[in-house]
Amino acid sequence: MILPIYLYGQAALRKPTEDVVPGEMDVKELLANMQETLTAAEGCGLAAPQVGLSKRIFIVDGTELGEDYPDCVDFKQAFLNPEIIEESEETVSYSEGCLSLPGISENVVRPETITIRYQDADFNWKEETFSGFKARIVQHEYDHLEGHVFTDRISPIRRQFVKGKLTNIAKGKTTARYRCKR
């Protein structure tokens, strides 16, 4: 089932999330719905707050990015209860966008490499290190679990430039090509 994507201005996007506990919800059904939603919206990542759930869950799907980022071809997985446990000192700046902020893209500086501890869809603990564009996708979605959006990470002057666009999104004066909750 395709879920509505919450747009900037919705309180769910600013609320820090809670851990997912085995048995409290049908996690596999939620993940399937999130994947269907992500595919329909043509994105590369989706966090639970973006569909109105204050839970520590996000998915990534870099398969469509494979032509530009070959390491993302098979990058499709779910992250439950994640925690970034290490970040490289080396950083990289790259333009980011977000399904919750349609029409806005800005350069964001992020660590080049991260190590993350998380549970998979069966609640098995894993630890992985990601670099490059994979690391960027994971960090972007992880930010949603902390109540942040990518514009929180841009310079104050750039934030002033996008302030009007953010206000328009929050007021419902923007369009998106996917189902939204304004």
Phi, psi and chi 1 to 4 in degrees:
 res  aa     phi    psi   chi1   chi2   chi3   chi4
   1 MET       -  131.3  170.5  174.4   55.4      -
   2 ILE   -78.8  124.8  -64.2  175.4      -      -
   3 LEU   -96.6  152.0  -55.1  168.5      -      -
   4 PRO   -72.8  139.5   23.2  -29.4      -      -
   5 ILE   -91.7  124.8  -65.0  175.4      -      -
   6 TYR   -72.4  131.0  -77.7   47.7      -      -
   7 LEU   -96.2  161.0  -62.5 -175.5      -      -
   8 TYR   -46.1  135.3 -177.0   84.3      -      -
   9 GLY   108.4  -21.7      -      -      -      -
  10 GLN   -76.5  132.5  -70.1  -70.3  -39.9      -
  11 ALA   -58.5  -30.6      -      -      -      -
  12 ALA   -58.9  -26.9      -      -      -      -
  13 LEU   -77.5  -14.7  -65.0  174.6      -      -
  14 ARG  -109.0   -0.2  -67.9  -58.3 -166.9  175.6
  15 LYS   -94.5  123.4 -177.4  178.1  178.1 -173.8
  16 PRO   -59.0  145.4  -23.6   34.4      -      -
  17 THR   -93.1  166.6   54.1      -      -      -
  18 GLU  -110.7  152.5  -61.1  173.3   -0.9      -
  19 ASP   -60.1  150.5  -77.7   -9.8      -      -
  20 VAL   -89.0  131.7 -177.0      -      -      -
  21 VAL  -108.8  132.7  178.1      -      -      -
  22 PRO   -54.0  133.5  -25.1   33.8      -      -
  23 GLY    90.6  -11.7      -      -      -      -
  24 GLU   -79.4  -19.5   77.3  175.3  -42.4      -
  25 MET  -157.1  165.1   66.0  172.7   62.2      -
  26 ASP   -83.2   90.0 -172.8  -21.7      -      -
  27 VAL   -62.3  -40.8  169.7      -      -      -
  28 LYS   -67.0  -35.6  -68.5 -168.0  177.6  176.6
  29 GLU   -67.5  -43.7 -179.9 -178.3   -2.1      -
  30 LEU   -59.5  -45.3  172.6   61.6      -      -
  31 LEU   -62.6  -39.3  -67.7  172.2      -      -
  32 ALA   -64.3  -42.2      -      -      -      -
  33 ASN   -65.9  -40.0  -70.2  -18.4      -      -
  34 MET   -65.3  -39.9  -72.4  176.2   68.3      -
  35 GLN   -65.3  -42.1 -178.0   61.5   51.4      -
  36 GLU   -62.4  -41.1 -171.8  175.6   -9.7      -
  37 THR   -64.1  -46.2  -58.1      -      -      -
  38 LEU   -62.1  -43.8 -179.9   61.6      -      -
  39 THR   -62.9  -45.2  -59.7      -      -      -
  40 ALA   -63.4  -33.5      -      -      -      -
  41 ALA   -86.2   -7.5      -      -      -      -
  42 GLU    59.7   45.4  -60.3  175.7   -7.3      -
  43 GLY  -105.3  179.3      -      -      -      -
  44 CYS  -118.8    2.5   61.4      -      -      -
  45 GLY  -166.7  151.2      -      -      -      -
  46 LEU  -152.0  129.9 -173.1   68.0      -      -
  47 ALA  -107.7  151.5      -      -      -      -
  48 ALA   -53.0  -40.1      -      -      -      -
  49 PRO   -59.5  -26.2  -26.2   35.6      -      -
  50 GLN   -71.9  -12.7  -68.4  179.7  -83.2      -
  51 VAL  -117.1   20.6  -66.0      -      -      -
  52 GLY    85.5   11.6      -      -      -      -
  53 LEU  -109.8  127.1  -63.6  172.4      -      -
  54 SER   -89.5   60.7 -173.4      -      -      -
  55 LYS  -126.0  152.3  -68.1  -66.1  177.1 -177.3
  56 ARG   -83.5   74.6  -66.0 -170.1   69.4   74.8
  57 ILE  -139.5  135.3  -59.2  173.3      -      -
  58 PHE  -148.0  158.9   68.4   82.6      -      -
  59 ILE  -123.7  154.8   60.9  169.9      -      -
  60 VAL  -130.6  148.2  -62.6      -      -      -
  61 ASP  -149.7   95.6 -174.3  -11.9      -      -
  62 GLY   -94.3    9.7      -      -      -      -
  63 THR   -57.5  -37.5   54.5      -      -      -
  64 GLU   -73.5  -13.0  -65.1  -63.4  -42.4      -
  65 LEU   -92.3   -1.2  -57.2  170.5      -      -
  66 GLY   -55.3  -32.1      -      -      -      -
  67 GLU   -66.0  -41.9 -166.2  170.9  -57.5      -
  68 ASP   -87.6  -29.9  -65.9  -35.3      -      -
  69 TYR  -130.7   84.7  -55.1   97.7      -      -
  70 PRO   -53.7  -29.9  -24.6   33.2      -      -
  71 ASP   -69.2  -13.1   61.1  -39.7      -      -
  72 CYS   -92.3   -4.5  -71.0      -      -      -
  73 VAL   -50.2  -47.9  168.7      -      -      -
  74 ASP  -106.2   20.9  -63.1  -38.5      -      -
  75 PHE   -87.8   90.0 -171.8   43.6      -      -
  76 LYS  -143.4  108.2 -173.0  174.2 -176.6  177.9
  77 GLN  -159.7  167.9   65.6 -169.4   79.9      -
  78 ALA  -110.6  147.2      -      -      -      -
  79 PHE  -127.7  118.3  -65.0   78.1      -      -
  80 LEU  -112.9  137.7  -80.1   64.6      -      -
  81 ASN    50.4   47.1  -58.0  -38.8      -      -
  82 PRO   -76.5  156.2   32.2  -37.3      -      -
  83 GLU  -145.2  121.9  178.3 -174.7    1.4      -
  84 ILE   -75.7  120.1  -66.6  176.4      -      -
  85 ILE  -106.2  -11.2   56.0  175.8      -      -
  86 GLU  -156.9  141.8 -169.1  173.8  -27.7      -
  87 GLU  -132.0  140.5  -61.6  176.9  -21.0      -
  88 SER   -72.5  155.0   67.5      -      -      -
  89 GLU   -74.0  -29.0  -71.7 -176.1   23.2      -
  90 GLU   -69.8  131.0 -178.4 -176.4   -4.8      -
  91 THR  -120.3  164.6   59.9      -      -      -
  92 VAL  -144.0  143.4   64.0      -      -      -
  93 SER  -103.8  135.9  177.8      -      -      -
  94 TYR  -155.0  150.5 -166.6   83.4      -      -
  95 SER   -72.2  130.1 -178.0      -      -      -
  96 GLU  -122.1  152.6  -69.3 -173.9   24.0      -
  97 GLY  -131.3  179.9      -      -      -      -
  98 CYS  -156.1  139.7 -178.6      -      -      -
  99 LEU   -62.2  -25.8  -65.7  172.9      -      -
 100 SER   -85.0   -8.1  -67.4      -      -      -
 101 LEU  -130.0   63.7  -74.2   76.3      -      -
 102 PRO   -59.9  138.6   20.9  -29.6      -      -
 103 GLY    85.8    2.1      -      -      -      -
 104 ILE  -119.1  132.4  -62.0  176.5      -      -
 105 SER  -142.8  139.7   61.2      -      -      -
 106 GLU  -148.1  154.2  -72.3  -70.6  -32.4      -
 107 ASN   -73.2  132.6  -76.3  -25.1      -      -
 108 VAL  -127.0  132.7  178.3      -      -      -
 109 VAL   -91.6  126.9  176.4      -      -      -
 110 ARG  -139.4  158.2  -66.6 -168.9 -174.7  -86.8
 111 PRO   -58.1  141.7  -27.1   36.4      -      -
 112 GLU   -68.3  -34.8  170.7   68.5   19.4      -
 113 THR  -134.1  140.3  -58.1      -      -      -
 114 ILE  -136.0  157.4   59.5  158.7      -      -
 115 THR  -119.6  131.7  -59.9      -      -      -
 116 ILE  -128.7  139.1 -171.6  167.0      -      -
 117 ARG  -108.2  132.4 -174.8  171.1 -174.2  -94.1
 118 TYR  -158.5  171.8   67.2   96.5      -      -
 119 GLN  -108.0  146.1  -69.7  176.1  -67.1      -
 120 ASP   -85.7 -173.7   63.7   17.5      -      -
 121 ALA   -63.5  -17.7      -      -      -      -
 122 ASP  -100.6   11.3  -65.3  -45.4      -      -
 123 PHE    66.0   27.9  -70.2   93.7      -      -
 124 ASN   -88.2  132.5  -62.4  -49.6      -      -
 125 TRP   -75.1  140.2  -77.1  103.3      -      -
 126 LYS  -140.0  159.5  -60.8 -175.7  178.7  -88.8
 127 GLU  -138.1  128.2 -173.1  174.6  -57.8      -
 128 GLU  -139.0  153.4  -72.7 -172.7   71.8      -
 129 THR  -112.4  132.4  -61.5      -      -      -
 130 PHE  -124.5  145.9  -63.8  106.6      -      -
 131 SER  -130.5  167.2  -65.1      -      -      -
 132 GLY    64.0 -140.2      -      -      -      -
 133 PHE   -68.6  -30.6 -151.0   73.7      -      -
 134 LYS   -59.5  -45.6  -75.4 -177.9  177.7 -179.7
 135 ALA   -61.9  -38.7      -      -      -      -
 136 ARG   -63.4  -46.4  178.7  164.1  -62.6  -83.6
 137 ILE   -60.8  -47.2  -62.5  169.4      -      -
 138 VAL   -60.8  -45.5  169.0      -      -      -
 139 GLN   -64.7  -39.4  -70.1  173.5   82.5      -
 140 HIS   -60.7  -47.7  178.2  105.5      -      -
 141 GLU   -69.4  -37.4  -61.1  -50.1  -36.7      -
 142 TYR   -59.7  -40.2 -175.5   87.8      -      -
 143 ASP   -55.1  -39.1  -85.8   -4.4      -      -
 144 HIS   -59.0  -35.1  -77.3  -63.1      -      -
 145 LEU   -69.9  -21.1  -55.5 -175.2      -      -
 146 GLU   -95.4    2.4  -58.2  -63.3  -45.7      -
 147 GLY    84.7   22.7      -      -      -      -
 148 HIS  -116.7  152.3  -58.5  -66.6      -      -
 149 VAL  -119.5  162.9  -66.6      -      -      -
 150 PHE   -61.7  -26.8   78.7   91.2      -      -
 151 THR   -68.4  -15.4   53.8      -      -      -
 152 ASP   -66.7  -21.1  -62.9  -17.1      -      -
 153 ARG  -100.2    3.5  -66.2 -169.5  174.4  -86.8
 154 ILE   -94.7  167.2   62.4  176.7      -      -
 155 SER   -65.6  153.1   70.9      -      -      -
 156 PRO   -56.0  -36.9  -26.6   34.5      -      -
 157 ILE   -68.9  -38.7 -167.5  146.6      -      -
 158 ARG   -67.6  -35.0  -69.6  -57.6  -49.0  160.7
 159 ARG   -62.1  -37.4 -143.7  170.6  -59.0  126.6
 160 GLN   -64.2  -36.9  -78.4  -62.1  -36.2      -
 161 PHE   -66.2  -32.2  -76.8  121.8      -      -
 162 VAL   -98.1   -1.3  -61.2      -      -      -
 163 LYS   -55.0  -43.7 -174.0  177.0 -178.8  180.0
 164 GLY   -63.2  -40.9      -      -      -      -
 165 LYS   -64.7  -42.1  -71.3 -179.3 -178.8  180.0
 166 LEU   -62.8  -42.0  -68.1  171.5      -      -
 167 THR   -61.9  -42.6  -60.6      -      -      -
 168 ASN   -63.9  -39.4  -75.2  -20.6      -      -
 169 ILE   -62.5  -47.7  -65.9  169.0      -      -
 170 ALA   -62.0  -31.3      -      -      -      -
 171 LYS   -88.8    2.7  -70.7 -178.1  175.6 -179.6
 172 GLY    77.8   19.1      -      -      -      -
 173 LYS   -99.3   39.1  -63.6  179.3  179.7  178.9
 174 THR  -142.2  159.7 -168.8      -      -      -
 175 THR  -117.4  154.8   59.1      -      -      -
 176 ALA  -139.1  155.7      -      -      -      -
 177 ARG   -87.7   10.4   64.0 -176.0 -173.9  -73.4
 178 TYR  -133.5  168.1   39.2   85.5      -      -
 179 ARG   -67.8  128.5 -172.6  172.7  168.3 -146.0
 180 CYS  -127.6  160.0  -59.2      -      -      -
 181 LYS  -118.6  117.4  172.4  133.7  175.5  117.1
 182 ARG   -98.0      -  -60.8  174.4 -166.1  -81.3
